[in-house]
Amino acid sequence: MLKLALLATAPGVVLATNDAARVDPDEWLRVLTRTAEKCGRALSSVQVVEPEADFPAIDDAPPLKMARLRVD
């Protein structure tokens, strides 16, 4: 779905989310960046957004991952 969002978005911001606990956050960020590159869209920034305290994780690794992507 990120590819479609990047292709449909004028320069601006995309909020990408993933709530699968088994997905490694660092690998997920690499996939976001690689997807943008493959679409020919430049990301001027990738900002990780931490979940609020009301979205706890038992093992200190919250399943919810969010990233604010600035698309040029």
Order of alpha helices (4+ residues) and beta strands (2+ residues): alpha-beta-alpha-beta-beta
